[in-house]
Amino acid sequence: LSPLLLSEIPCDLDNLPKPGLFVGYTKESCVYSVLGDHYMQSLPDGAFIGFSRKNHVIKSKNVSILFVTFRGDKTEYFNKFLPEGKQLAFTIRHGEKALEKGMTQFLIGQCENTGTDKDTKKVILFARPSTCSKFVFCGECGCAKMIKYANGSMDLLLQLIHFDHLVEEEDYRRAFGKT
């Protein structure tokens, strides 16, 4: 069987995971959780969902999905929650390289408000403290601000729309040390 392209499949936005709960260790488990049990159970035997497992931002037919791992400064992406926790700084160290990556460009366009109406989609966030941790579903996020630096890197400040729900969940507090 050939892959079913995630970009052609709508996510079940009415039945997303509860913000603040662990979803799984892999991007596949996150994607399956937003496609919904009904869709996943209806797939024929041997069918699989096609998307790039290496990208930080992937898209379905109706939503963009951002994956954030807090790895410190070892990669071109340096991510951190801002002090109150309601925003996440998604730092892209090499702006020019990031511009070549279509979905990262999509996020930048959202921050610059350059996306066309048909490109304007919800962005949902899965985050984890390290590659050895499960992803936590953080709900919807929006770009609050973009800061460009002289060296070509940039910070995208993402507003966590479901922050109040996140802080109520033990999984979120355990994963990110929030009390």
Protein Blocks (a to p, Z undefined) as FASTA:
>chain_A
ZZddfklpccdfklcccehiafbjbfklmmmmmnojklmmmpcehiacdddfkbmbdcdf
kbccdddddebjmbfbdcdddfkopaccdddfblmlmmmmmklmmmmmmmnopacfklpc
cddddddfbfkbccddebjaddfbdcddfkopacdddddfklmmmmmpmklmmmnopZZ
